[in-house]
């Protein structure tokens, strides 16, 4: 997800200026929305894989110790 997150956070950094300007913040978030969706999708997929692998490891470890 490195490339996806880089694009999303770069967009935020470029479009959420100046600080304290609600209109700029709203417009910036709208411009970055497609990148945010891609970022969230990628992170969800990665977390699903991590959770499955972690649980498999713990189950295997417990069974091996019996």
Helices and strands as residue ranges (DSSP letters): H 2-15, H 22-64
